[in-house]
């Protein structure tokens, strides 16, 4: 992985803490909109982590593939297209 591991780990730990808090909110029958707002916040942090990992992948792995040859290039491009397909669902 080429992304900043410290940054990604910090974001994921923050998201995990938020999700643990959301579980407690659900178990305590908290107000629905408060739960939704916390879900949105967790989603935003996970998206930030994903963006960091993708940035590392593109600037590292994909960049290296363009030096390696056409087969590697196509493989990396197809991987990114696969991610975009999943994001658009």
Order of alpha helices (4+ residues) and beta strands (2+ residues): alpha-alpha-alpha-alpha
